[in-house]
């Protein structure tokens, strides 16, 4: 993606102070989602990272990863798999528990969502501490998929989440803050 396009995207991301709690600077992506041209540019930029590779499935993380993941799957001509919070999928699941800053969480996939040997790309809106993304990648790996890497719209570099996901393949971010 060219520098002009990246600058357009960067300028559309809105900073919201003290959300969801005091002291947090939240990166609000809804202005990008609400602009068809910027949203298309984002999805096409995310698709560029796997250009020339065969992708069978894109896994999107609950919830904003569903937006980018599903659109990315359409762009790539492949299937989409939702990685959901525990208890949200209607059929038999395979799950993984992972640590949060204050407690634990669980992530699940349908047990038949990914076949062994399929080429899978993880997509999400934000890479922060990397806990949820690394849990999703662990789950994908446990299904014996070929992980092509992870792609994020935004990466908060200072939180060092990349360190948790690099072991599962290349990590791509359109914007870094």
Order of alpha helices (4+ residues) and beta strands (2+ residues): alpha-beta-beta-alpha-alpha-beta-alpha-beta-beta-beta-beta-alpha-beta-alpha-beta
